[in-house]
Amino acid sequence: MISGLRDVPMTRWPHVPIVEVIRATRELLKEKSNGTYVGGHQYRHASKSGECLVVWPEKGNWYCSSCDERGDVVDWLIGAGKIDETVIESRDDAIAYLTKEYGESPYEWQEPVPFPDIVGPPAPVDVLPPQLERFIDEQTEALQVPRDLMMSLVLGAISAVAAPRARIRVKRGWEEPLNLYIVPVLESGELRTPAFNIASKPLEELEREAVEASKTEIAQAEAEHSLLEMQLTNLKKKAAKAGADESLRDQMMEQAVKLAEHAVPEPPRILCEDVTSEALASLLAASGGVMAMISDEGGIFATMLGRYSEGHLAIEVYLKGYTGTAPLRVDRKGRPSEHIPRPRLTLVICIQPDVLRGLSKHPELIYRGLLPRIAFVLPKSKVGFRANDPTPASDKAVAGYRDVIRGIAAIARETEDDPHLLELSDAALALHNEHRAMIERELRPGGRLYEIREGGNKLG
């Protein structure tokens, strides 16, 4: 028995006379007494015996003992490259030839049907204030982007300015922050960058104005700090001299305390993009525990997965920054520790589907609770159906959106001593309880959320 014959697969083309096809490619075959045919596999290599190739007509297969190649009639045609006057350059060419000459094979795989685009449910309409609904609708038309994208960006911008100014009290003992984690998923070419720029423009204006307004205060604080440092230096020199009295030493100590307690404020920040986890913690600490990371690129996920931390997950700041209730403590060598009582991070990052598929290969992001905290938005693409000359958004719509953002930003920030609590109405609380009950049922064995309980638990 020829070695390797047990591995010869059954043919998907049993109705095709394989000997006839092989001979049509100018391969000489001789019939043997056992019903097989032998030849030299001439298109591949020379054969001294002229019998290295064995063909089984009933099985529809062939095998070459010299080169160990094997297969069915399709594989033969691909290797031969030509039959009669027909050129065979691919499997599709071979199948097309056999189908034309002998009919379709009931066993050959047909052209696979592509999976439909996976999209999420559309965002609800008429649930936001009229100014925001108008801005979303008009910018969706003007930019020819999915409405779900514009709504996600608007909600992210609202979150950025609302998070430091209020929180929701669901009921006594249960409060929730207003910051959101939203990640729209879109292919390249969906015009997400213009949409991001338009939605974040009022936030950038607020940040520039805050930086400009703080210049005098920061300059004065820097001058005051330098003065305190010089005064301490002079006191140290005097106290170091022999015979200096004890009161001079006390003055030096008092000055050292003043210097330690005097802080120069950082320029105000509202927005950040791709920063390390340590830098993000510092930004949160310098900004009263509030920061918005808004970007049309998904590079930050590589940072979370350890791009700057030797492959170790760097997600603690994102876990604590979402909850908004547990303190974040950051200890680093050579730098003072940072303590943030209530970090509230807004996260709006647009990624491509490949990035999302890559995240699925890191189950630790699920088990640690990062991905379940994120509202992934999968809009229906408009590519191929976009208007060439859409109507620009009206000045009134743009101004209305800007006024809402600035109106929220004008509200004083809440403090621990003076929290700003938003109470749910009776109707809203009833809807909330109904929603939670539905989620709880779906988390049971057999429910729609049972297999994704990590994320399902975040929905209630």
PAMAR-152718 format. One record per residue (C-alpha): residue number from 1; residue in three letters; x, y, z. Coordinates in steps of 0.5 Angstrom, whole numbers, plus 2048, in hexadecimal, padded with zeros to 3 digits. Layout:
<rs>
 seq type  c1  c2  c3
 NUM  Ala   X   Y   Z
...
</rs>
This chain:
<rs>
 seq type  c1  c2  c3
   1  Met 800 800 800
   2  Ile 803 807 7FE
   3  Ser 804 80B 804
   4  Gly 800 811 806
   5  Leu 7FA 80E 802
   6  Arg 7F5 80D 808
   7  Asp 7F6 815 808
   8  Val 7F3 816 801
   9  Pro 7EC 81A 802
  10  Met 7E6 818 7FF
  11  Thr 7E4 81C 7F9
  12  Arg 7DF 822 7F9
  13  Trp 7DE 820 7F1
  14  Pro 7DC 819 7F1
  15  His 7D8 81A 7EA
  16  Val 7DE 81D 7E7
  17  Pro 7E2 817 7E3
  18  Ile 7E9 819 7E6
  19  Val 7ED 815 7E1
  20  Glu 7EA 818 7DB
  21  Val 7EC 81F 7DE
  22  Ile 7F3 81D 7E0
  23  Arg 7F4 81B 7D9
  24  Ala 7F1 821 7D6
  25  Thr 7F7 825 7DA
  26  Arg 7FC 821 7D5
  27  Glu 7FD 81C 7DB
  28  Leu 7FE 815 7D8
  29  Leu 7FB 80F 7DC
  30  Lys 7FB 808 7DC
  31  Glu 7F6 803 7DF
  32  Lys 7F8 7FE 7E4
  33  Ser 7F5 7F7 7E5
  34  Asn 7F2 7FA 7EC
  35  Gly 7EE 7FF 7E9
  36  Thr 7F3 805 7EA
  37  Tyr 7F6 809 7E5
  38  Val 7FE 80B 7E6
  39  Gly 802 811 7E3
  40  Gly 808 815 7E3
  41  His 805 81C 7E6
  42  Gln 809 81F 7E1
  43  Tyr 806 826 7E2
  44  Arg 80A 826 7E9
  45  His 810 822 7E8
  46  Ala 814 81D 7E4
  47  Ser 812 815 7E6
  48  Lys 817 810 7E4
  49  Ser 812 80A 7E5
  50  Gly 80C 80E 7E2
  51  Glu 808 80B 7E7
  52  Cys 809 810 7ED
  53  Leu 802 813 7EC
  54  Val 7FC 80E 7EE
  55  Val 7F5 810 7ED
  56  Trp 7EE 80D 7F0
  57  Pro 7E9 80E 7EB
  58  Glu 7E3 80B 7F0
  59  Lys 7E6 810 7F5
  60  Gly 7E7 816 7F1
  61  Asn 7EE 817 7F4
  62  Trp 7F5 816 7F2
  63  Tyr 7FC 816 7F6
  64  Cys 803 817 7F4
  65  Ser 808 813 7F8
  66  Ser 80E 817 7F5
  67  Cys 80C 81E 7F8
  68  Asp 807 81B 7FD
  69  Glu 801 820 7F9
  70  Arg 7FA 81D 7F9
  71  Gly 7F3 820 7F8
  72  Asp 7ED 820 7F4
  73  Val 7EB 822 7ED
  74  Val 7EB 829 7EF
  75  Asp 7F2 829 7F2
  76  Trp 7F5 826 7EC
  77  Leu 7F2 82B 7E7
  78  Ile 7F5 831 7EC
  79  Gly 7FC 82D 7EB
  80  Ala 7FC 82C 7E4
  81  Gly 7FA 833 7E3
  82  Lys 7F6 832 7DC
  83  Ile 7F1 82D 7D9
  84  Asp 7F0 82D 7D2
  85  Glu 7F0 835 7D0
  86  Thr 7EE 837 7D7
  87  Val 7F3 83A 7DC
  88  Ile 7F2 838 7E3
  89  Glu 7F5 83D 7E8
  90  Ser 7F1 83C 7EE
  91  Arg 7EC 837 7F2
  92  Asp 7E6 83B 7EF
  93  Asp 7E9 83A 7E8
  94  Ala 7E9 833 7E9
  95  Ile 7E2 833 7EC
  96  Ala 7DF 837 7E7
  97  Tyr 7E2 832 7E1
  98  Leu 7DF 82C 7E4
  99  Thr 7D9 82F 7E6
 100  Lys 7D8 831 7DE
 101  Glu 7DA 82A 7DC
 102  Tyr 7D7 826 7E1
 103  Gly 7D2 829 7E5
 104  Glu 7D3 82C 7EC
 105  Ser 7D5 828 7F2
 106  Pro 7D0 826 7F8
 107  Tyr 7D6 826 7FC
 108  Glu 7DB 82C 7FA
 109  Trp 7DA 832 7FF
 110  Gln 7D7 838 7FB
 111  Glu 7D9 83F 7FC
 112  Pro 7D8 841 803
 113  Val 7D2 845 805
 114  Pro 7D5 84B 808
 115  Phe 7D3 84D 80F
 116  Pro 7CE 853 810
 117  Asp 7D1 859 813
 118  Ile 7D0 859 81A
 119  Val 7CD 85F 81D
 120  Gly 7CA 861 823
 121  Pro 7C3 863 824
 122  Pro 7C2 86B 822
 123  Ala 7C2 870 827
 124  Pro 7BB 873 829
 125  Val 7B9 879 827
 126  Asp 7B6 87F 82A
 127  Val 7B9 87D 831
 128  Leu 7BD 883 832
 129  Pro 7BC 88A 832
 130  Pro 7BA 88E 82C
 131  Gln 7C0 891 82B
 132  Leu 7C4 88B 82B
 133  Glu 7BF 887 827
 134  Arg 7C0 88D 821
 135  Phe 7C7 88D 822
 136  Ile 7C8 885 821
 137  Asp 7C3 885 81B
 138  Glu 7C6 88B 817
 139  Gln 7CD 888 818
 140  Thr 7CB 881 816
 141  Glu 7C9 884 810
 142  Ala 7CE 889 80F
 143  Leu 7D4 884 810
 144  Gln 7D0 87E 80D
 145  Val 7D2 87A 813
 146  Pro 7CE 875 817
 147  Arg 7C9 878 81C
 148  Asp 7CB 874 822
 149  Leu 7D3 876 821
 150  Met 7D0 87E 822
 151  Met 7CC 87C 828
 152  Ser 7D2 878 82B
 153  Leu 7D6 87E 82A
 154  Val 7D1 883 82D
 155  Leu 7D0 87F 833
 156  Gly 7D7 87E 834
 157  Ala 7D8 886 834
 158  Ile 7D2 887 839
 159  Ser 7D5 882 83D
 160  Ala 7DC 885 83D
 161  Val 7D9 88C 840
 162  Ala 7D3 889 844
 163  Ala 7D8 884 848
 164  Pro 7DB 889 84D
 165  Arg 7D5 88C 84E
 166  Ala 7CF 887 850
 167  Arg 7CE 880 851
 168  Ile 7C7 87C 851
 169  Arg 7C4 879 858
 170  Val 7C0 873 856
 171  Lys 7BE 872 85D
 172  Arg 7C0 873 864
 173  Gly 7C7 871 864
 174  Trp 7C8 870 85D
 175  Glu 7CB 875 859
 176  Glu 7CE 874 852
 177  Pro 7D3 879 84E
 178  Leu 7D2 87C 847
 179  Asn 7D8 87A 844
 180  Leu 7D7 875 83E
 181  Tyr 7DC 870 83A
 182  Ile 7D9 870 833
 183  Val 7DD 86D 82D
 184  Pro 7DA 86D 826
 185  Val 7DD 868 821
 186  Leu 7DE 86A 81A
 187  Glu 7E2 868 814
 188  Ser 7E7 86D 811
 189  Gly 7E4 872 80D
 190  Glu 7DD 874 811
 191  Leu 7DF 87B 812
 192  Arg 7E0 87A 819
 193  Thr 7E5 87F 81A
 194  Pro 7E1 885 817
 195  Ala 7DB 883 81C
 196  Phe 7E0 882 822
 197  Asn 7E3 889 820
 198  Ile 7DC 88C 820
 199  Ala 7D9 889 826
 200  Ser 7DF 88B 82B
 201  Lys 7E0 892 828
 202  Pro 7DC 895 82E
 203  Leu 7E1 891 833
 204  Glu 7E7 894 830
 205  Glu 7E4 89B 830
 206  Leu 7E3 89A 837
 207  Glu 7EA 897 838
 208  Arg 7ED 89D 835
 209  Glu 7E9 8A2 838
 210  Ala 7EB 89F 83F
 211  Val 7F2 89F 83D
 212  Glu 7F2 8A6 83B
 213  Ala 7EF 8A8 842
 214  Ser 7F3 8A4 846
 215  Lys 7FA 8A7 843
 216  Thr 7FA 8AD 848
 217  Glu 7F8 8A9 84E
 218  Ile 7FE 8A4 84C
 219  Ala 803 8A9 84B
 220  Gln 801 8AC 852
 221  Ala 802 8A5 855
 222  Glu 808 8A4 852
 223  Ala 80B 8AA 854
 224  Glu 809 8A9 85B
 225  His 80C 8A2 85B
 226  Ser 813 8A5 859
 227  Leu 812 8AA 85E
 228  Leu 811 8A5 864
 229  Glu 817 8A1 861
 230  Met 81B 8A7 862
 231  Gln 819 8A8 869
 232  Leu 81A 8A1 86B
 233  Thr 821 8A1 868
 234  Asn 823 8A8 86B
 235  Leu 820 8A5 872
 236  Lys 824 89E 871
 237  Lys 82B 8A2 870
 238  Lys 82A 8A7 876
 239  Ala 828 8A1 87B
 240  Ala 82E 89D 878
 241  Lys 832 8A2 87B
 242  Ala 835 8A1 882
 243  Gly 832 8A4 888
 244  Ala 82B 8A5 884
 245  Asp 826 8A5 889
 246  Glu 820 8A0 88A
 247  Ser 81B 8A5 887
 248  Leu 81E 8A5 880
 249  Arg 81E 89E 880
 250  Asp 816 89E 881
 251  Gln 815 8A3 87C
 252  Met 819 89F 877
 253  Met 814 899 879
 254  Glu 80E 89D 878
 255  Gln 811 8A0 871
 256  Ala 812 898 86F
 257  Val 80B 897 871
 258  Lys 808 89D 86D
 259  Leu 80C 89B 867
 260  Ala 80A 893 867
 261  Glu 802 896 868
 262  His 803 89B 862
 263  Ala 801 897 85C
 264  Val 801 89A 855
 265  Pro 7FB 899 851
 266  Glu 7FC 895 84A
 267  Pro 7F8 898 844
 268  Pro 7F1 895 844
 269  Arg 7F0 88F 840
 270  Ile 7E9 88C 83D
 271  Leu 7EC 888 838
 272  Cys 7F1 883 837
 273  Glu 7F3 87D 832
 274  Asp 7F8 878 831
 275  Val 7FC 879 838
 276  Thr 7FF 873 83D
 277  Ser 7FB 871 843
 278  Glu 7FF 875 847
 279  Ala 7FF 87B 844
 280  Leu 7F7 87A 844
 281  Ala 7F7 879 84B
 282  Ser 7FB 880 84C
 283  Leu 7F6 884 847
 284  Leu 7F0 881 84B
 285  Ala 7F4 883 852
 286  Ala 7F5 88A 84F
 287  Ser 7EE 88B 84C
 288  Gly 7EA 88A 852
 289  Gly 7E9 882 850
 290  Val 7E6 884 84A
 291  Met 7E9 883 843
 292  Ala 7E6 881 83C
 293  Met 7EA 87D 837
 294  Ile 7E7 87E 830
 295  Ser 7EA 87B 82A
 296  Asp 7E9 879 823
 297  Glu 7EE 873 823
 298  Gly 7EF 86D 828
 299  Gly 7F6 86D 82A
 300  Ile 7F4 86E 831
 301  Phe 7F2 867 831
 302  Ala 7F9 865 830
 303  Thr 7FC 869 836
 304  Met 7F7 865 83A
 305  Leu 7F9 85F 838
 306  Gly 800 861 83A
 307  Arg 804 864 834
 308  Tyr 807 869 839
 309  Ser 807 864 83F
 310  Glu 80B 85E 83D
 311  Gly 805 85A 83B
 312  His 801 85B 841
 313  Leu 7FA 85D 841
 314  Ala 7FA 865 843
 315  Ile 7F2 865 844
 316  Glu 7F1 867 84C
 317  Val 7F0 86E 84A
 318  Tyr 7EB 86D 845
 319  Leu 7E7 868 84A
 320  Lys 7E7 86D 84F
 321  Gly 7E6 873 84B
 322  Tyr 7DF 86F 848
 323  Thr 7DD 86E 84F
 324  Gly 7DD 875 852
 325  Thr 7DC 873 859
 326  Ala 7E3 86F 85B
 327  Pro 7E9 873 85C
 328  Leu 7EF 872 858
 329  Arg 7F6 872 85B
 330  Val 7FC 872 857
 331  Asp 803 871 85A
 332  Arg 809 872 856
 333  Lys 811 872 857
 334  Gly 814 879 857
 335  Arg 80D 87C 857
 336  Pro 808 87E 85C
 337  Ser 802 87A 85D
 338  Glu 7FC 87C 85A
 339  His 7F5 87B 85D
 340  Ile 7EF 87C 859
 341  Pro 7E8 87B 85E
 342  Arg 7E3 87B 858
 343  Pro 7E6 87A 851
 344  Arg 7E1 87B 84B
 345  Leu 7E4 87A 844
 346  Thr 7E0 87B 83E
 347  Leu 7E3 876 838
 348  Val 7E0 877 831
 349  Ile 7E5 873 82C
 350  Cys 7E3 871 825
 351  Ile 7E6 86B 823
 352  Gln 7E6 866 81D
 353  Pro 7E3 85F 81D
 354  Asp 7EA 85C 81D
 355  Val 7EC 85F 823
 356  Leu 7E6 85D 826
 357  Arg 7E7 856 824
 358  Gly 7EE 857 827
 359  Leu 7EB 858 82E
 360  Ser 7E7 852 82E
 361  Lys 7EE 84E 82E
 362  His 7EF 851 835
 363  Pro 7EA 84E 83A
 364  Glu 7EE 851 83F
 365  Leu 7EB 858 83D
 366  Ile 7E4 854 83E
 367  Tyr 7E5 851 845
 368  Arg 7E8 857 848
 369  Gly 7E2 85B 846
 370  Leu 7E5 860 841
 371  Leu 7E1 85E 83A
 372  Pro 7DA 85D 83E
 373  Arg 7DB 864 840
 374  Ile 7DB 867 839
 375  Ala 7D5 868 835
 376  Phe 7D7 866 82E
 377  Val 7D3 869 828
 378  Leu 7D3 865 822
 379  Pro 7CF 86A 81D
 380  Lys 7CD 868 816
 381  Ser 7D1 86B 811
 382  Lys 7CF 870 80C
 383  Val 7D5 86F 807
 384  Gly 7D2 86E 800
 385  Phe 7CC 871 801
 386  Arg 7CF 878 803
 387  Ala 7CC 87F 800
 388  Asn 7D1 882 7FC
 389  Asp 7CF 889 7FE
 390  Pro 7CC 889 804
 391  Thr 7C9 88F 808
 392  Pro 7CD 892 80D
 393  Ala 7CB 893 814
 394  Ser 7C8 899 816
 395  Asp 7CB 89E 81A
 396  Lys 7C5 89E 81F
 397  Ala 7C6 896 820
 398  Val 7CE 897 821
 399  Ala 7CC 89D 826
 400  Gly 7C7 899 82A
 401  Tyr 7CC 894 82B
 402  Arg 7D1 898 82D
 403  Asp 7CC 89C 832
 404  Val 7CA 895 835
 405  Ile 7D2 893 836
 406  Arg 7D4 89A 839
 407  Gly 7CD 89B 83D
 408  Ile 7CF 894 841
 409  Ala 7D6 897 841
 410  Ala 7D4 89D 845
 411  Ile 7D1 899 84B
 412  Ala 7D6 899 851
 413  Arg 7D9 892 852
 414  Glu 7D7 88E 858
 415  Thr 7DB 88D 85E
 416  Glu 7DA 887 863
 417  Asp 7D7 88C 868
 418  Asp 7D2 88F 862
 419  Pro 7D0 889 85E
 420  His 7CC 88B 858
 421  Leu 7C7 885 858
 422  Leu 7C2 884 852
 423  Glu 7BC 880 854
 424  Leu 7B8 87B 850
 425  Ser 7B1 87D 84F
 426  Asp 7AC 877 851
 427  Ala 7AB 876 84A
 428  Ala 7B2 875 849
 429  Leu 7B3 871 84F
 430  Ala 7AE 86C 84D
 431  Leu 7B1 86B 846
 432  His 7B8 86A 849
 433  Asn 7B5 865 84D
 434  Glu 7B1 861 848
 435  His 7B8 862 844
 436  Arg 7BC 85E 849
 437  Ala 7B7 859 84A
 438  Met 7B7 857 843
 439  Ile 7BF 857 843
 440  Glu 7BE 853 849
 441  Arg 7BA 84E 845
 442  Glu 7BE 84D 83F
 443  Leu 7C4 84C 844
 444  Arg 7C1 845 846
 445  Pro 7C4 83F 843
 446  Gly 7C1 83F 83C
 447  Gly 7C0 846 83C
 448  Arg 7C3 84A 836
 449  Leu 7C8 84D 83B
 450  Tyr 7CA 847 83E
 451  Glu 7D0 846 83A
 452  Ile 7D2 84D 83B
 453  Arg 7D1 84E 842
 454  Glu 7D7 852 843
 455  Gly 7D4 858 83E
 456  Gly 7CD 856 840
 457  Asn 7CE 858 847
 458  Lys 7D0 85F 845
 459  Leu 7C9 860 842
 460  Gly 7C5 861 848
</rs>
